[in-house]
Amino acid sequence: MVDRWESEEGISARFQTVNGDSPLPSRVEVGLYRICQEAMTNVARHAEAEHVAIQLVATPEQVRLAVEDDGRGFDASEISTGHHGLVGMNERAKMLGGSFDLQSNPGTGTRIQVTVPLENP
């Protein structure tokens, strides 16, 4: 997905995994994929970014997805009700029992981070 998006959007993208050798539960994998997809769509539509970094870090207890861009950023307290992407990402994270964190300020880019607990085998 990242390679295809990079060539279609013309925005430099880097994907990194840490401890990503073991498969994730299907519902977690699909949920994080959709969250990442929405985050990258937001970067292309709104950020005016030159670079985006996507990182997936897995531990036995949890998996964390971070998407960070170097775009124009925004004041998160001034999000209008017409923007459903951020709400949808938050809802997906909560459906997985996880958390959603958004960090952005005008001129500093945007970072979203989703952390989802994993069940112990």
Helices and strands as residue ranges (DSSP letters): H 2-9, E 12-18, H 26-42, I 43-47, E 51-58, E 62-69, G 76-78, H 84-95, E 99-104, E 110-117
